[in-house]
Amino acid sequence: MTAPALATATGGRPRVIICGGGLAGLAAAKTLVDNGFEIELLEQRPILGGKVSAWKDADGDWIETGLHVFFGAYVEIYELMKELGIYNRILWKEHKLTYTLAGGERFSFRTTKLPSPLHLLPAVFENHYFSLPEKLTLGKSLFPMVFGNEQYMAEQDRYTYQEWHRRWGINERMLKKMFLPMTLSLKFMPPEEISAKVVLDVAGTFLREPHASRMGFLKGSPQEHLTQPLADYITNKGGRIRTNCNVKTLLLNEKRQIAGVELITGERIVGDYYLTALPIHKLQRVIPSELKEDPFFGNLDQFEGVPVVTVQMWFDRQISFIDNILFCPDGIIPVYADFGNTTPDYFLDQKAEMAQRRSRMEFVVAPARDIIGQSDEEIVGRVWENVKSCFPNTAPKANVTKATVVRVPQSVFATKPGIDRLRPTQKTPVPNFFLAGGYTQQRFYDSMEGAVSSGRRAAAAILEAHRSQGALARG
Ligand SMILES: Cc1cc2nc3c(=O)[nH]c(=O)nc-3n(C[C@H](O)[C@H](O)[C@H](O)COP(=O)(O)OP(=O)(O)OC[C@H]3O[C@@H](n4cnc5c(N)ncnc54)[C@H](O)[C@@H]3O)c2cc1C
């Protein structure tokens, strides 16, 4: 809803400069234009979307920054997509987690319609891969996962997940085969590095909410089905989006408020409010050093991004017949999907008979610290060996017709122990400066939902600041 009464001291509409055109910046921009603000969004790259961005290569194939799935637990991104009329672009898959192992072995967890947390218990106890004694070690740990209160969860942030797992005496094979691909898919970090709190938060949500772990895929590229409709909505409402605008620094005035944004070209852009929706390693560079004297900003230097690699491979025949997300504890591809099954826009030969359908797979390669520096050929070769070992009946007959590698040296913020309490609010101690991004405080960490939620919270904080400023002026 537009609020035409909004105005600045000079009589114009309040103007917000947003740095960063990922989901957080775009979600904030949408809320602000909906509320009568003038926005100018500055994005460094030629395309929008940040970590969810995709672009077409010379063959006309979409290349994605990363494999993205939607979880049933998300809320705000669905509200936003419904407002844009694009919620139906999500295709929900069967509520089942499939693990593919070396040698072609498989196991899965299928949920039932029982009330939570019972909906997941048959999934664990019907599973054939783990023995009953192994599964019983997990049973007792479900209590703190489901019933642990906020204080308990916060206290677990001092442990890695591996430490927590061992403290509770949960079976080691479950750590290696079930939880390793889970933590690598969640935050691209292994159990010995990720905070226990993150895993407990996610597992607790899955246990408490029956649909939380259900997953969906976009019907095609995130550019066409998410980012572009969002950007179009903003520009149609008068928002200005500028790509190829690399923000160099935020400028301060004598009151230690933000006075403007300087681009690397030297151009200076001025507004009433400033919102950064940058990845944490970029934010660290644009914040003036004077502000870092305040621990609110100084603490941000303790955050870092996790490296990850995305590999896409095209094949001359169908390798997998599973229309869902796939996990793999063996090798370097903890989570992947065959877009030939999951994503209709990507079917190479949509009208063909099933026999002619071909696989097109996208893999998350993690942990990537030691892999990211390898050559494309080496990385693709290792992924291909991994695929052949997981699909020994179909893969060896197939030929790889094309492969691409996308490296993200600093992707989502590293959820290592001790970092959670340092996550800043969207409102900062500087009255005209606000933050958005997965590292800021909200429930969903660095995810599409976390980005949208943080963007909307930052926009709400700007609205609030503007209203109280108006009240002050009137008073
Ligand atoms: C491989 C991979 C897989 C993922 N899978 C999932 C998934 O399955 N489900 C899920 O929910 N989430 C997933 N995520 C996480 C999700 O993509 C992110 O949490 C979310 O997109 C972050 O959005 P953001 O706007 O906060 O940050 P970003 O997307 O990083 O956006 C920041 C923007 O700022 C721009 N920028 C940087 N520096 C400057 C500068 N100096 N000036 C101007 N602009 C600048 C960047 O170019 C970028 O566009 C995945 C991430 C990756 C990398």
Ligand as a Chemical Component Dictionary entry (heavy atoms), coordinates in Angstrom:
data_LIG
# 
_chem_comp.id                   LIG 
_chem_comp.type                 NON-POLYMER 
_chem_comp.pdbx_formal_charge   0 
_chem_comp.three_letter_code    LIG 
# 
loop_
_chem_comp_atom.comp_id 
_chem_comp_atom.atom_id 
_chem_comp_atom.alt_atom_id 
_chem_comp_atom.type_symbol 
_chem_comp_atom.charge 
_chem_comp_atom.model_Cartn_x 
_chem_comp_atom.model_Cartn_y 
_chem_comp_atom.model_Cartn_z 
_chem_comp_atom.pdbx_ordinal 
LIG C1  C1  C 0 25.764 -22.469 -4.044 1  
LIG C2  C2  C 0 24.655 -21.888 -3.213 2  
LIG C3  C3  C 0 23.510 -22.622 -2.974 3  
LIG C4  C4  C 0 22.494 -22.113 -2.176 4  
LIG N1  N1  N 0 21.373 -22.852 -1.982 5  
LIG C5  C5  C 0 20.344 -22.339 -1.284 6  
LIG C6  C6  C 0 19.132 -23.058 -1.165 7  
LIG O1  O1  O 0 18.995 -24.172 -1.665 8  
LIG N2  N2  N 0 18.107 -22.481 -0.470 9  
LIG C7  C7  C 0 18.222 -21.235 0.099  10 
LIG O2  O2  O 0 17.250 -20.762 0.689  11 
LIG N3  N3  N 0 19.375 -20.532 0.004  12 
LIG C8  C8  C 0 20.428 -21.049 -0.666 13 
LIG N4  N4  N 0 21.598 -20.345 -0.786 14 
LIG C9  C9  C 0 21.745 -19.082 -0.036 15 
LIG C10 C10 C 0 21.090 -17.887 -0.745 16 
LIG O3  O3  O 0 21.476 -17.860 -2.088 17 
LIG C11 C11 C 0 21.551 -16.604 -0.080 18 
LIG O4  O4  O 0 21.364 -16.685 1.311  19 
LIG C12 C12 C 0 20.805 -15.370 -0.563 20 
LIG O5  O5  O 0 20.656 -15.378 -1.955 21 
LIG C13 C13 C 0 21.596 -14.148 -0.105 22 
LIG O6  O6  O 0 21.002 -12.984 -0.588 23 
LIG P1  P1  P 0 21.604 -11.555 -0.191 24 
LIG O7  O7  O 0 20.840 -10.533 -0.952 25 
LIG O8  O8  O 0 21.665 -11.415 1.278  26 
LIG O9  O9  O 0 23.139 -11.587 -0.654 27 
LIG P2  P2  P 0 23.735 -11.716 -2.117 28 
LIG O10 O10 O 0 22.929 -12.628 -2.928 29 
LIG O11 O11 O 0 25.180 -12.014 -1.940 30 
LIG O12 O12 O 0 23.559 -10.251 -2.735 31 
LIG C14 C14 C 0 24.483 -9.219  -2.491 32 
LIG C15 C15 C 0 24.589 -8.371  -3.751 33 
LIG O13 O13 O 0 25.502 -7.307  -3.508 34 
LIG C16 C16 C 0 26.265 -7.117  -4.677 35 
LIG N5  N5  N 0 27.515 -6.414  -4.331 36 
LIG C17 C17 C 0 28.628 -6.911  -3.736 37 
LIG N6  N6  N 0 29.560 -5.952  -3.577 38 
LIG C18 C18 C 0 29.012 -4.812  -4.078 39 
LIG C19 C19 C 0 29.485 -3.471  -4.193 40 
LIG N7  N7  N 0 30.696 -3.108  -3.758 41 
LIG N8  N8  N 0 28.659 -2.562  -4.774 42 
LIG C20 C20 C 0 27.413 -2.900  -5.218 43 
LIG N9  N9  N 0 26.933 -4.154  -5.128 44 
LIG C21 C21 C 0 27.712 -5.092  -4.556 45 
LIG C22 C22 C 0 26.508 -8.524  -5.183 46 
LIG O14 O14 O 0 26.911 -8.534  -6.527 47 
LIG C23 C23 C 0 25.140 -9.144  -4.944 48 
LIG O15 O15 O 0 24.286 -8.987  -6.054 49 
LIG C24 C24 C 0 22.639 -20.821 -1.580 50 
LIG C25 C25 C 0 23.786 -20.077 -1.819 51 
LIG C26 C26 C 0 24.788 -20.587 -2.623 52 
LIG C27 C27 C 0 26.023 -19.768 -2.868 53 
# 
loop_
_chem_comp_bond.comp_id 
_chem_comp_bond.atom_id_1 
_chem_comp_bond.atom_id_2 
_chem_comp_bond.value_order 
_chem_comp_bond.pdbx_ordinal 
LIG C1  C2  SING 1  
LIG C2  C3  SING 2  
LIG C2  C26 DOUB 3  
LIG C3  C4  DOUB 4  
LIG C4  N1  SING 5  
LIG C4  C24 SING 6  
LIG N1  C5  DOUB 7  
LIG C5  C6  SING 8  
LIG C5  C8  SING 9  
LIG C6  O1  DOUB 10 
LIG C6  N2  SING 11 
LIG N2  C7  SING 12 
LIG C7  O2  DOUB 13 
LIG C7  N3  SING 14 
LIG N3  C8  DOUB 15 
LIG C8  N4  SING 16 
LIG N4  C9  SING 17 
LIG N4  C24 SING 18 
LIG C9  C10 SING 19 
LIG C10 O3  SING 20 
LIG C10 C11 SING 21 
LIG C11 O4  SING 22 
LIG C11 C12 SING 23 
LIG C12 O5  SING 24 
LIG C12 C13 SING 25 
LIG C13 O6  SING 26 
LIG O6  P1  SING 27 
LIG P1  O7  DOUB 28 
LIG P1  O8  SING 29 
LIG P1  O9  SING 30 
LIG O9  P2  SING 31 
LIG P2  O10 DOUB 32 
LIG P2  O11 SING 33 
LIG P2  O12 SING 34 
LIG O12 C14 SING 35 
LIG C14 C15 SING 36 
LIG C15 O13 SING 37 
LIG C15 C23 SING 38 
LIG O13 C16 SING 39 
LIG C16 N5  SING 40 
LIG C16 C22 SING 41 
LIG N5  C17 SING 42 
LIG N5  C21 SING 43 
LIG C17 N6  DOUB 44 
LIG N6  C18 SING 45 
LIG C18 C19 SING 46 
LIG C18 C21 DOUB 47 
LIG C19 N7  SING 48 
LIG C19 N8  DOUB 49 
LIG N8  C20 SING 50 
LIG C20 N9  DOUB 51 
LIG N9  C21 SING 52 
LIG C22 O14 SING 53 
LIG C22 C23 SING 54 
LIG C23 O15 SING 55 
LIG C24 C25 DOUB 56 
LIG C25 C26 SING 57 
LIG C26 C27 SING 58 
# 
